[in-house]
Amino acid sequence: MSSIDVGRVCVKLTGRESGNRCVIVDVVDRNYVVVTGPRELTGVRRRRVNMSHLRPLDERLEISRNASDEEILQLLR
């Protein structure tokens, strides 16, 4: 399994955003991370998410902690 770190691309498993890709922008603690889509591209808005609701992928973006949606949007396009 992929490690959970800033920049890791994941797929949301639950909720109305399930099936959409997102990027971890901050690690809150061992159970929660902050993710973003950004919304214009994937439909995932910036929010705190339980780790059990994510499936990490092998893909990783080189971003800094709390990177803006604009930075992430440029890397995902």
N, CA, C and O atoms as a Tripos MOL2 file, in Angstrom:
@<TRIPOS>MOLECULE
protein
  308   307    77     0     0
PROTEIN
NO_CHARGES

@<TRIPOS>ATOM
      1 N           0.8360   -1.1850    0.0000 N.3       1 MET1
      2 CA          0.0000    0.0000    0.0000 C.3       1 MET1
      3 C           0.8810    1.2480    0.0000 C.2       1 MET1
      4 O           1.9740    1.2600    0.5650 O.2       1 MET1
      5 N           0.3830    2.2790   -0.6380 N.am      2 SER2
      6 CA          1.1200    3.5330   -0.7110 C.3       2 SER2
      7 C           1.1570    4.2140    0.6430 C.2       2 SER2
      8 O           0.2540    4.0420    1.4620 O.2       2 SER2
      9 N           2.1930    4.9770    0.8680 N.am      3 SER3
     10 CA          2.2730    5.7110    2.1210 C.3       3 SER3
     11 C           1.3420    6.9170    2.0710 C.2       3 SER3
     12 O           1.0060    7.4140    0.9970 O.2       3 SER3
     13 N           0.9380    7.3700    3.2300 N.am      4 ILE4
     14 CA          0.0610    8.5220    3.3290 C.3       4 ILE4
     15 C           0.9240    9.7340    3.6220 C.2       4 ILE4
     16 O           1.4530    9.8760    4.7240 O.2       4 ILE4
     17 N           1.0670   10.6090    2.6330 N.am      5 ASP5
     18 CA          1.8820   11.7930    2.7960 C.3       5 ASP5
     19 C           1.3370   12.9090    1.9150 C.2       5 ASP5
     20 O           0.4950   12.6760    1.0490 O.2       5 ASP5
     21 N           1.8230   14.1110    2.1450 N.am      6 VAL6
     22 CA          1.3850   15.2690    1.3700 C.3       6 VAL6
     23 C           1.7490   15.0540   -0.0930 C.2       6 VAL6
     24 O           2.8870   14.7140   -0.4160 O.2       6 VAL6
     25 N           0.7790   15.2550   -0.9680 N.am      7 GLY7
     26 CA          0.9850   15.0740   -2.3960 C.3       7 GLY7
     27 C           0.4620   13.7570   -2.9290 C.2       7 GLY7
     28 O           0.3810   13.5800   -4.1450 O.2       7 GLY7
     29 N           0.1040   12.8290   -2.0560 N.am      8 ARG8
     30 CA         -0.3980   11.5230   -2.4900 C.3       8 ARG8
     31 C          -1.7690   11.6880   -3.1540 C.2       8 ARG8
     32 O          -2.6570   12.3370   -2.6020 O.2       8 ARG8
     33 N          -1.9310   11.1000   -4.3330 N.am      9 VAL9
     34 CA         -3.2160   11.1140   -5.0300 C.3       9 VAL9
     35 C          -4.0240    9.9260   -4.5240 C.2       9 VAL9
     36 O          -3.5050    8.8160   -4.4020 O.2       9 VAL9
     37 N          -5.3140   10.1710   -4.2260 N.am     10 CYS10
     38 CA         -6.1930    9.1480   -3.6720 C.3      10 CYS10
     39 C          -7.5240    9.1520   -4.4200 C.2      10 CYS10
     40 O          -7.8220   10.0630   -5.1920 O.2      10 CYS10
     41 N          -8.3130    8.1130   -4.1700 N.am     11 VAL11
     42 CA         -9.6820    8.0520   -4.6630 C.3      11 VAL11
     43 C         -10.5970    8.0350   -3.4510 C.2      11 VAL11
     44 O         -10.3840    7.2620   -2.5170 O.2      11 VAL11
     45 N         -11.6200    8.8930   -3.4650 N.am     12 LYS12
     46 CA        -12.5990    8.9030   -2.3720 C.3      12 LYS12
     47 C         -13.4880    7.6710   -2.4960 C.2      12 LYS12
     48 O         -13.9570    7.3530   -3.5890 O.2      12 LYS12
     49 N         -13.7210    6.9820   -1.3920 N.am     13 LEU13
     50 CA        -14.4910    5.7450   -1.4030 C.3      13 LEU13
     51 C         -15.9330    5.9290   -0.9550 C.2      13 LEU13
     52 O         -16.7820    5.0950   -1.2700 O.2      13 LEU13
     53 N         -16.2310    7.0080   -0.2250 N.am     14 THR14
     54 CA        -17.5740    7.1910    0.3130 C.3      14 THR14
     55 C         -18.0600    8.6100    0.0760 C.2      14 THR14
     56 O         -17.2840    9.4930   -0.2910 O.2      14 THR14
     57 N         -19.3340    8.8160    0.2860 N.am     15 GLY15
     58 CA        -19.9240   10.1480    0.1760 C.3      15 GLY15
     59 C         -20.2770   10.5170   -1.2430 C.2      15 GLY15
     60 O         -20.0980    9.7200   -2.1640 O.2      15 GLY15
     61 N         -20.7750   11.7190   -1.4220 N.am     16 ARG16
     62 CA        -21.2160   12.1530   -2.7550 C.3      16 ARG16
     63 C         -20.0460   12.3480   -3.7170 C.2      16 ARG16
     64 O         -20.2460   12.4330   -4.9290 O.2      16 ARG16
     65 N         -18.8210   12.4180   -3.1790 N.am     17 GLU17
     66 CA        -17.6290   12.5640   -4.0200 C.3      17 GLU17
     67 C         -16.9480   11.2150   -4.2840 C.2      17 GLU17
     68 O         -15.8330   11.1780   -4.8050 O.2      17 GLU17
     69 N         -17.6060   10.1190   -3.9320 N.am     18 SER18
     70 CA        -16.9750    8.7990   -4.0920 C.3      18 SER18
     71 C         -16.6400    8.5340   -5.5520 C.2      18 SER18
     72 O         -17.4020    8.8760   -6.4560 O.2      18 SER18
     73 N         -15.4790    7.9150   -5.7600 N.am     19 GLY19
     74 CA        -15.0020    7.6210   -7.0950 C.3      19 GLY19
     75 C         -14.1530    8.7200   -7.6990 C.2      19 GLY19
     76 O         -13.5200    8.5100   -8.7340 O.2      19 GLY19
     77 N         -14.1240    9.8930   -7.0720 N.am     20 ASN20
     78 CA        -13.3440   11.0190   -7.5920 C.3      20 ASN20
     79 C         -11.9390   11.0200   -7.0080 C.2      20 ASN20
     80 O         -11.7180   10.6070   -5.8700 O.2      20 ASN20
     81 N         -10.9930   11.4950   -7.8190 N.am     21 ARG21
     82 CA         -9.6060   11.6060   -7.3590 C.3      21 ARG21
     83 C          -9.4100   12.8810   -6.5640 C.2      21 ARG21
     84 O         -10.0560   13.8970   -6.8190 O.2      21 ARG21
     85 N          -8.5050   12.8100   -5.5950 N.am     22 CYS22
     86 CA         -8.1630   13.9790   -4.7800 C.3      22 CYS22
     87 C          -6.6950   13.8740   -4.3870 C.2      22 CYS22
     88 O          -6.0550   12.8450   -4.6050 O.2      22 CYS22
     89 N          -6.1710   14.9460   -3.8070 N.am     23 VAL23
     90 CA         -4.7680   15.0090   -3.4110 C.3      23 VAL23
     91 C          -4.6930   15.3810   -1.9350 C.2      23 VAL23
     92 O          -5.3960   16.2890   -1.4910 O.2      23 VAL23
     93 N          -3.8540   14.6930   -1.1750 N.am     24 ILE24
     94 CA         -3.6540   15.0200    0.2360 C.3      24 ILE24
     95 C          -2.7880   16.2670    0.3150 C.2      24 ILE24
     96 O          -1.6840   16.2990   -0.2280 O.2      24 ILE24
     97 N          -3.3020   17.3160    1.0060 N.am     25 VAL25
     98 CA         -2.5390   18.5590    1.1430 C.3      25 VAL25
     99 C          -2.0300   18.7770    2.5680 C.2      25 VAL25
    100 O          -1.1770   19.6340    2.7970 O.2      25 VAL25
    101 N          -2.5520   18.0020    3.5290 N.am     26 ASP26
    102 CA         -2.0700   18.1100    4.9080 C.3      26 ASP26
    103 C          -2.4510   16.8520    5.6710 C.2      26 ASP26
    104 O          -3.5130   16.2800    5.4240 O.2      26 ASP26
    105 N          -1.6040   16.4140    6.5910 N.am     27 VAL27
    106 CA         -1.8980   15.2810    7.4650 C.3      27 VAL27
    107 C          -2.2250   15.8460    8.8360 C.2      27 VAL27
    108 O          -1.3760   16.4680    9.4750 O.2      27 VAL27
    109 N          -3.4730   15.6290    9.2950 N.am     28 VAL28
    110 CA         -3.9280   16.1670   10.5790 C.3      28 VAL28
    111 C          -3.4200   15.2930   11.7160 C.2      28 VAL28
    112 O          -2.7730   15.7860   12.6390 O.2      28 VAL28
    113 N          -3.7070   14.0140   11.6550 N.am     29 ASP29
    114 CA         -3.2120   13.0370   12.6300 C.3      29 ASP29
    115 C          -3.2390   11.6690   11.9630 C.2      29 ASP29
    116 O          -3.3250   11.5900   10.7380 O.2      29 ASP29
    117 N          -3.1670   10.5920   12.7380 N.am     30 ARG30
    118 CA         -3.0900    9.2680   12.1230 C.3      30 ARG30
    119 C          -4.3960    8.8100   11.4900 C.2      30 ARG30
    120 O          -4.4050    7.8420   10.7300 O.2      30 ARG30
    121 N          -5.5140    9.4980   11.7950 N.am     31 ASN31
    122 CA         -6.8050    9.1150   11.2440 C.3      31 ASN31
    123 C          -7.3540   10.0740   10.1980 C.2      31 ASN31
    124 O          -8.2130    9.6860    9.4060 O.2      31 ASN31
    125 N          -6.8790   11.3160   10.1760 N.am     32 TYR32
    126 CA         -7.4670   12.3280    9.2950 C.3      32 TYR32
    127 C          -6.4110   13.0490    8.4580 C.2      32 TYR32
    128 O          -5.2840   13.2780    8.8970 O.2      32 TYR32
    129 N          -6.8210   13.3970    7.2320 N.am     33 VAL33
    130 CA         -6.0130   14.2170    6.3410 C.3      33 VAL33
    131 C          -6.9090   15.2860    5.7310 C.2      33 VAL33
    132 O          -8.1340   15.1820    5.7790 O.2      33 VAL33
    133 N          -6.2880   16.3190    5.1540 N.am     34 VAL34
    134 CA         -7.0250   17.3360    4.4080 C.3      34 VAL34
    135 C          -6.7600   17.0580    2.9390 C.2      34 VAL34
    136 O          -5.6110   16.9210    2.5190 O.2      34 VAL34
    137 N          -7.8490   16.9750    2.1510 N.am     35 VAL35
    138 CA         -7.7280   16.7050    0.7210 C.3      35 VAL35
    139 C          -8.3710   17.8220   -0.0860 C.2      35 VAL35
    140 O          -9.1830   18.5920    0.4270 O.2      35 VAL35
    141 N          -7.9960   17.8960   -1.3500 N.am     36 THR36
    142 CA         -8.6500   18.8020   -2.2880 C.3      36 THR36
    143 C          -8.6300   18.1590   -3.6550 C.2      36 THR36
    144 O          -7.8420   17.2480   -3.9100 O.2      36 THR36
    145 N          -9.5040   18.6350   -4.5440 N.am     37 GLY37
    146 CA         -9.6390   18.0650   -5.8880 C.3      37 GLY37
    147 C          -8.7110   18.6430   -6.9280 C.2      37 GLY37
    148 O          -7.9580   17.8580   -7.5050 O.2      37 GLY37
    149 N          -8.6790   19.8450   -7.2150 N.am     38 PRO38
    150 CA         -9.6100   20.9080   -6.8530 C.3      38 PRO38
    151 C         -10.9800   20.7180   -7.5050 C.2      38 PRO38
    152 O         -11.1290   19.9680   -8.4700 O.2      38 PRO38
    153 N         -11.9500   21.3990   -6.9690 N.am     39 ARG39
    154 CA        -13.3520   21.1850   -7.3190 C.3      39 ARG39
    155 C         -13.6300   21.3590   -8.8110 C.2      39 ARG39
    156 O         -14.4360   20.6170   -9.3730 O.2      39 ARG39
    157 N         -12.9770   22.3280   -9.4640 N.am     40 GLU40
    158 CA        -13.2310   22.5800  -10.8940 C.3      40 GLU40
    159 C         -12.8750   21.3690  -11.7550 C.2      40 GLU40
    160 O         -13.4740   21.1560  -12.8090 O.2      40 GLU40
    161 N         -11.9110   20.5870  -11.3090 N.am     41 LEU41
    162 CA        -11.4190   19.4730  -12.1150 C.3      41 LEU41
    163 C         -12.0350   18.1400  -11.7120 C.2      41 LEU41
    164 O         -12.4430   17.3630  -12.5760 O.2      41 LEU41
    165 N         -12.1080   17.8670  -10.4250 N.am     42 THR42
    166 CA        -12.5510   16.5440   -9.9780 C.3      42 THR42
    167 C         -13.8260   16.5580   -9.1560 C.2      42 THR42
    168 O         -14.4030   15.5000   -8.9070 O.2      42 THR42
    169 N         -14.2770   17.7140   -8.7330 N.am     43 GLY43
    170 CA        -15.4900   17.7800   -7.9310 C.3      43 GLY43
    171 C         -15.2650   17.6000   -6.4410 C.2      43 GLY43
    172 O         -16.2280   17.5750   -5.6750 O.2      43 GLY43
    173 N         -14.0130   17.4740   -6.0110 N.am     44 VAL44
    174 CA        -13.7140   17.2960   -4.5900 C.3      44 VAL44
    175 C         -13.2570   18.6290   -4.0100 C.2      44 VAL44
    176 O         -12.2380   19.1790   -4.4280 O.2      44 VAL44
    177 N         -14.0180   19.1460   -3.0440 N.am     45 ARG45
    178 CA        -13.6170   20.4000   -2.4200 C.3      45 ARG45
    179 C         -12.6630   20.1220   -1.2610 C.2      45 ARG45
    180 O         -12.5850   19.0010   -0.7590 O.2      45 ARG45
    181 N         -11.9490   21.1520   -0.8500 N.am     46 ARG46
    182 CA        -10.9730   21.0130    0.2430 C.3      46 ARG46
    183 C         -11.7200   20.7130    1.5400 C.2      46 ARG46
    184 O         -12.6090   21.4600    1.9480 O.2      46 ARG46
    185 N         -11.3420   19.6060    2.1800 N.am     47 ARG47
    186 CA        -11.9940   19.1960    3.4290 C.3      47 ARG47
    187 C         -11.1670   18.1680    4.1770 C.2      47 ARG47
    188 O         -10.2620   17.5420    3.6240 O.2      47 ARG47
    189 N         -11.5020   18.0120    5.4450 N.am     48 ARG48
    190 CA        -10.8720   16.9900    6.2810 C.3      48 ARG48
    191 C         -11.5900   15.6650    6.0290 C.2      48 ARG48
    192 O         -12.8200   15.6150    5.9920 O.2      48 ARG48
    193 N         -10.8130   14.5920    5.8570 N.am     49 VAL49
    194 CA        -11.3770   13.2880    5.5040 C.3      49 VAL49
    195 C         -10.7590   12.2070    6.3790 C.2      49 VAL49
    196 O          -9.5650   12.2450    6.6800 O.2      49 VAL49
    197 N         -11.5750   11.2500    6.7810 N.am     50 ASN50
    198 CA        -11.0920   10.0840    7.5030 C.3      50 ASN50
    199 C         -10.2910    9.2130    6.5450 C.2      50 ASN50
    200 O         -10.7130    8.9940    5.4090 O.2      50 ASN50
    201 N          -9.1490    8.7180    6.9860 N.am     51 MET51
    202 CA         -8.2760    7.9010    6.1410 C.3      51 MET51
    203 C          -8.9780    6.6490    5.6190 C.2      51 MET51
    204 O          -8.6580    6.1740    4.5290 O.2      51 MET51
    205 N          -9.9230    6.1130    6.3760 N.am     52 SER52
    206 CA        -10.6100    4.9010    5.9300 C.3      52 SER52
    207 C         -11.5300    5.1680    4.7490 C.2      52 SER52
    208 O         -12.0370    4.2220    4.1460 O.2      52 SER52
    209 N         -11.7580    6.4280    4.4040 N.am     53 HIS53
    210 CA        -12.6110    6.7920    3.2740 C.3      53 HIS53
    211 C         -11.8070    7.0620    2.0080 C.2      53 HIS53
    212 O         -12.3590    7.5180    1.0070 O.2      53 HIS53
    213 N         -10.5030    6.7810    2.0490 N.am     54 LEU54
    214 CA         -9.6260    7.0310    0.9070 C.3      54 LEU54
    215 C          -8.8890    5.7740    0.4950 C.2      54 LEU54
    216 O          -8.5470    4.9370    1.3310 O.2      54 LEU54
    217 N          -8.6450    5.6450   -0.8160 N.am     55 ARG55
    218 CA         -7.7710    4.5910   -1.3300 C.3      55 ARG55
    219 C          -6.5900    5.2850   -1.9910 C.2      55 ARG55
    220 O          -6.7420    5.8720   -3.0620 O.2      55 ARG55
    221 N          -5.4110    5.2270   -1.3690 N.am     56 PRO56
    222 CA         -4.2360    5.8900   -1.9510 C.3      56 PRO56
    223 C          -3.7950    5.2000   -3.2430 C.2      56 PRO56
    224 O          -3.8500    3.9750   -3.3530 O.2      56 PRO56
    225 N          -3.3640    5.9860   -4.2020 N.am     57 LEU57
    226 CA         -2.8300    5.4760   -5.4610 C.3      57 LEU57
    227 C          -1.3100    5.5780   -5.4350 C.2      57 LEU57
    228 O          -0.7410    6.1880   -4.5300 O.2      57 LEU57
    229 N          -0.6590    4.9890   -6.4160 N.am     58 ASP58
    230 CA          0.8010    5.0470   -6.4860 C.3      58 ASP58
    231 C           1.2910    6.4150   -6.9320 C.2      58 ASP58
    232 O           2.4640    6.7450   -6.7560 O.2      58 ASP58
    233 N           0.4010    7.2110   -7.5090 N.am     59 GLU59
    234 CA          0.7590    8.5330   -8.0230 C.3      59 GLU59
    235 C           0.9740    9.5270   -6.8820 C.2      59 GLU59
    236 O           0.2520    9.5070   -5.8850 O.2      59 GLU59
    237 N           1.9770   10.3990   -7.0400 N.am     60 ARG60
    238 CA          2.2640   11.4160   -6.0290 C.3      60 ARG60
    239 C           2.6870   12.6990   -6.7220 C.2      60 ARG60
    240 O           3.4700   12.6660   -7.6720 O.2      60 ARG60
    241 N           2.1700   13.8370   -6.2500 N.am     61 LEU61
    242 CA          2.5440   15.1460   -6.7760 C.3      61 LEU61
    243 C           3.5650   15.7850   -5.8520 C.2      61 LEU61
    244 O           3.4900   15.6230   -4.6340 O.2      61 LEU61
    245 N           4.5150   16.5070   -6.4210 N.am     62 GLU62
    246 CA          5.5050   17.2200   -5.6220 C.3      62 GLU62
    247 C           4.9300   18.5850   -5.2530 C.2      62 GLU62
    248 O           5.0880   19.5600   -5.9880 O.2      62 GLU62
    249 N           4.2610   18.6360   -4.1030 N.am     63 ILE63
    250 CA          3.6630   19.8850   -3.6210 C.3      63 ILE63
    251 C           4.1030   20.1290   -2.1860 C.2      63 ILE63
    252 O           4.5520   19.2160   -1.4940 O.2      63 ILE63
    253 N           3.9650   21.3800   -1.7520 N.am     64 SER64
    254 CA          4.2580   21.7130   -0.3660 C.3      64 SER64
    255 C           2.9850   21.5480    0.4570 C.2      64 SER64
    256 O           1.8840   21.4930   -0.0910 O.2      64 SER64
    257 N           3.1420   21.4730    1.7480 N.am     65 ARG65
    258 CA          2.0090   21.3340    2.6530 C.3      65 ARG65
    259 C           1.0670   22.5250    2.4790 C.2      65 ARG65
    260 O           1.5180   23.6660    2.3740 O.2      65 ARG65
    261 N          -0.2420   22.2590    2.4470 N.am     66 ASN66
    262 CA         -1.2970   23.2660    2.2650 C.3      66 ASN66
    263 C          -1.1730   24.0130    0.9460 C.2      66 ASN66
    264 O          -1.4700   25.2060    0.8810 O.2      66 ASN66
    265 N          -0.7410   23.3290   -0.1000 N.am     67 ALA67
    266 CA         -0.6420   23.9350   -1.4270 C.3      67 ALA67
    267 C          -2.0200   24.4140   -1.8760 C.2      67 ALA67
    268 O          -3.0400   23.8270   -1.5160 O.2      67 ALA67
    269 N          -2.0360   25.4740   -2.6580 N.am     68 SER68
    270 CA         -3.3100   26.0510   -3.1100 C.3      68 SER68
    271 C          -3.9390   25.1720   -4.1900 C.2      68 SER68
    272 O          -3.2600   24.3740   -4.8370 O.2      68 SER68
    273 N          -5.2510   25.3350   -4.3710 N.am     69 ASP69
    274 CA         -5.9500   24.6020   -5.4170 C.3      69 ASP69
    275 C          -5.3930   24.9440   -6.7900 C.2      69 ASP69
    276 O          -5.3650   24.0870   -7.6730 O.2      69 ASP69
    277 N          -4.9460   26.1860   -6.9850 N.am     70 GLU70
    278 CA         -4.4010   26.5980   -8.2840 C.3      70 GLU70
    279 C          -3.1060   25.8370   -8.6040 C.2      70 GLU70
    280 O          -2.8950   25.4240   -9.7440 O.2      70 GLU70
    281 N          -2.2450   25.6530   -7.6010 N.am     71 GLU71
    282 CA         -1.0020   24.8980   -7.8050 C.3      71 GLU71
    283 C          -1.3140   23.4480   -8.1980 C.2      71 GLU71
    284 O          -0.7130   22.9010   -9.1220 O.2      71 GLU71
    285 N          -2.2470   22.8490   -7.4930 N.am     72 ILE72
    286 CA         -2.6040   21.4510   -7.7390 C.3      72 ILE72
    287 C          -3.2820   21.3100   -9.0970 C.2      72 ILE72
    288 O          -3.0380   20.3410   -9.8160 O.2      72 ILE72
    289 N          -4.1320   22.2730   -9.4490 N.am     73 LEU73
    290 CA         -4.8200   22.2410  -10.7400 C.3      73 LEU73
    291 C          -3.8150   22.2440  -11.8910 C.2      73 LEU73
    292 O          -3.9910   21.5260  -12.8750 O.2      73 LEU73
    293 N          -2.7620   23.0540  -11.7650 N.am     74 GLN74
    294 CA         -1.7230   23.1030  -12.8000 C.3      74 GLN74
    295 C          -1.0000   21.7710  -12.9360 C.2      74 GLN74
    296 O          -0.6640   21.3730  -14.0510 O.2      74 GLN74
    297 N          -0.7540   21.0780  -11.8440 N.am     75 LEU75
    298 CA         -0.0430   19.7930  -11.8820 C.3      75 LEU75
    299 C          -0.9220   18.6620  -12.4090 C.2      75 LEU75
    300 O          -0.4210   17.7350  -13.0440 O.2      75 LEU75
    301 N          -2.2230   18.7300  -12.1520 N.am     76 LEU76
    302 CA         -3.1260   17.6600  -12.5760 C.3      76 LEU76
    303 C          -3.5180   17.7700  -14.0390 C.2      76 LEU76
    304 O          -3.9330   16.7730  -14.6290 O.2      76 LEU76
    305 N          -3.4020   18.9280  -14.6380 N.am     77 ARG77
    306 CA         -3.8150   19.0950  -16.0420 C.3      77 ARG77
    307 C          -2.8420   18.5290  -16.9890 C.2      77 ARG77
    308 O          -3.0500   18.5920  -18.2000 O.2      77 ARG77
@<TRIPOS>BOND
     1     1     2 1
     2     2     3 1
     3     3     4 2
     4     3     5 am
     5     5     6 1
     6     6     7 1
     7     7     8 2
     8     7     9 am
     9     9    10 1
    10    10    11 1
    11    11    12 2
    12    11    13 am
    13    13    14 1
    14    14    15 1
    15    15    16 2
    16    15    17 am
    17    17    18 1
    18    18    19 1
    19    19    20 2
    20    19    21 am
    21    21    22 1
    22    22    23 1
    23    23    24 2
    24    23    25 am
    25    25    26 1
    26    26    27 1
    27    27    28 2
    28    27    29 am
    29    29    30 1
    30    30    31 1
    31    31    32 2
    32    31    33 am
    33    33    34 1
    34    34    35 1
    35    35    36 2
    36    35    37 am
    37    37    38 1
    38    38    39 1
    39    39    40 2
    40    39    41 am
    41    41    42 1
    42    42    43 1
    43    43    44 2
    44    43    45 am
    45    45    46 1
    46    46    47 1
    47    47    48 2
    48    47    49 am
    49    49    50 1
    50    50    51 1
    51    51    52 2
    52    51    53 am
    53    53    54 1
    54    54    55 1
    55    55    56 2
    56    55    57 am
    57    57    58 1
    58    58    59 1
    59    59    60 2
    60    59    61 am
    61    61    62 1
    62    62    63 1
    63    63    64 2
    64    63    65 am
    65    65    66 1
    66    66    67 1
    67    67    68 2
    68    67    69 am
    69    69    70 1
    70    70    71 1
    71    71    72 2
    72    71    73 am
    73    73    74 1
    74    74    75 1
    75    75    76 2
    76    75    77 am
    77    77    78 1
    78    78    79 1
    79    79    80 2
    80    79    81 am
    81    81    82 1
    82    82    83 1
    83    83    84 2
    84    83    85 am
    85    85    86 1
    86    86    87 1
    87    87    88 2
    88    87    89 am
    89    89    90 1
    90    90    91 1
    91    91    92 2
    92    91    93 am
    93    93    94 1
    94    94    95 1
    95    95    96 2
    96    95    97 am
    97    97    98 1
    98    98    99 1
    99    99   100 2
   100    99   101 am
   101   101   102 1
   102   102   103 1
   103   103   104 2
   104   103   105 am
   105   105   106 1
   106   106   107 1
   107   107   108 2
   108   107   109 am
   109   109   110 1
   110   110   111 1
   111   111   112 2
   112   111   113 am
   113   113   114 1
   114   114   115 1
   115   115   116 2
   116   115   117 am
   117   117   118 1
   118   118   119 1
   119   119   120 2
   120   119   121 am
   121   121   122 1
   122   122   123 1
   123   123   124 2
   124   123   125 am
   125   125   126 1
   126   126   127 1
   127   127   128 2
   128   127   129 am
   129   129   130 1
   130   130   131 1
   131   131   132 2
   132   131   133 am
   133   133   134 1
   134   134   135 1
   135   135   136 2
   136   135   137 am
   137   137   138 1
   138   138   139 1
   139   139   140 2
   140   139   141 am
   141   141   142 1
   142   142   143 1
   143   143   144 2
   144   143   145 am
   145   145   146 1
   146   146   147 1
   147   147   148 2
   148   147   149 am
   149   149   150 1
   150   150   151 1
   151   151   152 2
   152   151   153 am
   153   153   154 1
   154   154   155 1
   155   155   156 2
   156   155   157 am
   157   157   158 1
   158   158   159 1
   159   159   160 2
   160   159   161 am
   161   161   162 1
   162   162   163 1
   163   163   164 2
   164   163   165 am
   165   165   166 1
   166   166   167 1
   167   167   168 2
   168   167   169 am
   169   169   170 1
   170   170   171 1
   171   171   172 2
   172   171   173 am
   173   173   174 1
   174   174   175 1
   175   175   176 2
   176   175   177 am
   177   177   178 1
   178   178   179 1
   179   179   180 2
   180   179   181 am
   181   181   182 1
   182   182   183 1
   183   183   184 2
   184   183   185 am
   185   185   186 1
   186   186   187 1
   187   187   188 2
   188   187   189 am
   189   189   190 1
   190   190   191 1
   191   191   192 2
   192   191   193 am
   193   193   194 1
   194   194   195 1
   195   195   196 2
   196   195   197 am
   197   197   198 1
   198   198   199 1
   199   199   200 2
   200   199   201 am
   201   201   202 1
   202   202   203 1
   203   203   204 2
   204   203   205 am
   205   205   206 1
   206   206   207 1
   207   207   208 2
   208   207   209 am
   209   209   210 1
   210   210   211 1
   211   211   212 2
   212   211   213 am
   213   213   214 1
   214   214   215 1
   215   215   216 2
   216   215   217 am
   217   217   218 1
   218   218   219 1
   219   219   220 2
   220   219   221 am
   221   221   222 1
   222   222   223 1
   223   223   224 2
   224   223   225 am
   225   225   226 1
   226   226   227 1
   227   227   228 2
   228   227   229 am
   229   229   230 1
   230   230   231 1
   231   231   232 2
   232   231   233 am
   233   233   234 1
   234   234   235 1
   235   235   236 2
   236   235   237 am
   237   237   238 1
   238   238   239 1
   239   239   240 2
   240   239   241 am
   241   241   242 1
   242   242   243 1
   243   243   244 2
   244   243   245 am
   245   245   246 1
   246   246   247 1
   247   247   248 2
   248   247   249 am
   249   249   250 1
   250   250   251 1
   251   251   252 2
   252   251   253 am
   253   253   254 1
   254   254   255 1
   255   255   256 2
   256   255   257 am
   257   257   258 1
   258   258   259 1
   259   259   260 2
   260   259   261 am
   261   261   262 1
   262   262   263 1
   263   263   264 2
   264   263   265 am
   265   265   266 1
   266   266   267 1
   267   267   268 2
   268   267   269 am
   269   269   270 1
   270   270   271 1
   271   271   272 2
   272   271   273 am
   273   273   274 1
   274   274   275 1
   275   275   276 2
   276   275   277 am
   277   277   278 1
   278   278   279 1
   279   279   280 2
   280   279   281 am
   281   281   282 1
   282   282   283 1
   283   283   284 2
   284   283   285 am
   285   285   286 1
   286   286   287 1
   287   287   288 2
   288   287   289 am
   289   289   290 1
   290   290   291 1
   291   291   292 2
   292   291   293 am
   293   293   294 1
   294   294   295 1
   295   295   296 2
   296   295   297 am
   297   297   298 1
   298   298   299 1
   299   299   300 2
   300   299   301 am
   301   301   302 1
   302   302   303 1
   303   303   304 2
   304   303   305 am
   305   305   306 1
   306   306   307 1
   307   307   308 2
@<TRIPOS>SUBSTRUCTURE
     1 MET1         2 RESIDUE 1 A MET
     2 SER2         6 RESIDUE 1 A SER
     3 SER3        10 RESIDUE 1 A SER
     4 ILE4        14 RESIDUE 1 A ILE
     5 ASP5        18 RESIDUE 1 A ASP
     6 VAL6        22 RESIDUE 1 A VAL
     7 GLY7        26 RESIDUE 1 A GLY
     8 ARG8        30 RESIDUE 1 A ARG
     9 VAL9        34 RESIDUE 1 A VAL
    10 CYS10       38 RESIDUE 1 A CYS
    11 VAL11       42 RESIDUE 1 A VAL
    12 LYS12       46 RESIDUE 1 A LYS
    13 LEU13       50 RESIDUE 1 A LEU
    14 THR14       54 RESIDUE 1 A THR
    15 GLY15       58 RESIDUE 1 A GLY
    16 ARG16       62 RESIDUE 1 A ARG
    17 GLU17       66 RESIDUE 1 A GLU
    18 SER18       70 RESIDUE 1 A SER
    19 GLY19       74 RESIDUE 1 A GLY
    20 ASN20       78 RESIDUE 1 A ASN
    21 ARG21       82 RESIDUE 1 A ARG
    22 CYS22       86 RESIDUE 1 A CYS
    23 VAL23       90 RESIDUE 1 A VAL
    24 ILE24       94 RESIDUE 1 A ILE
    25 VAL25       98 RESIDUE 1 A VAL
    26 ASP26      102 RESIDUE 1 A ASP
    27 VAL27      106 RESIDUE 1 A VAL
    28 VAL28      110 RESIDUE 1 A VAL
    29 ASP29      114 RESIDUE 1 A ASP
    30 ARG30      118 RESIDUE 1 A ARG
    31 ASN31      122 RESIDUE 1 A ASN
    32 TYR32      126 RESIDUE 1 A TYR
    33 VAL33      130 RESIDUE 1 A VAL
    34 VAL34      134 RESIDUE 1 A VAL
    35 VAL35      138 RESIDUE 1 A VAL
    36 THR36      142 RESIDUE 1 A THR
    37 GLY37      146 RESIDUE 1 A GLY
    38 PRO38      150 RESIDUE 1 A PRO
    39 ARG39      154 RESIDUE 1 A ARG
    40 GLU40      158 RESIDUE 1 A GLU
    41 LEU41      162 RESIDUE 1 A LEU
    42 THR42      166 RESIDUE 1 A THR
    43 GLY43      170 RESIDUE 1 A GLY
    44 VAL44      174 RESIDUE 1 A VAL
    45 ARG45      178 RESIDUE 1 A ARG
    46 ARG46      182 RESIDUE 1 A ARG
    47 ARG47      186 RESIDUE 1 A ARG
    48 ARG48      190 RESIDUE 1 A ARG
    49 VAL49      194 RESIDUE 1 A VAL
    50 ASN50      198 RESIDUE 1 A ASN
    51 MET51      202 RESIDUE 1 A MET
    52 SER52      206 RESIDUE 1 A SER
    53 HIS53      210 RESIDUE 1 A HIS
    54 LEU54      214 RESIDUE 1 A LEU
    55 ARG55      218 RESIDUE 1 A ARG
    56 PRO56      222 RESIDUE 1 A PRO
    57 LEU57      226 RESIDUE 1 A LEU
    58 ASP58      230 RESIDUE 1 A ASP
    59 GLU59      234 RESIDUE 1 A GLU
    60 ARG60      238 RESIDUE 1 A ARG
    61 LEU61      242 RESIDUE 1 A LEU
    62 GLU62      246 RESIDUE 1 A GLU
    63 ILE63      250 RESIDUE 1 A ILE
    64 SER64      254 RESIDUE 1 A SER
    65 ARG65      258 RESIDUE 1 A ARG
    66 ASN66      262 RESIDUE 1 A ASN
    67 ALA67      266 RESIDUE 1 A ALA
    68 SER68      270 RESIDUE 1 A SER
    69 ASP69      274 RESIDUE 1 A ASP
    70 GLU70      278 RESIDUE 1 A GLU
    71 GLU71      282 RESIDUE 1 A GLU
    72 ILE72      286 RESIDUE 1 A ILE
    73 LEU73      290 RESIDUE 1 A LEU
    74 GLN74      294 RESIDUE 1 A GLN
    75 LEU75      298 RESIDUE 1 A LEU
    76 LEU76      302 RESIDUE 1 A LEU
    77 ARG77      306 RESIDUE 1 A ARG
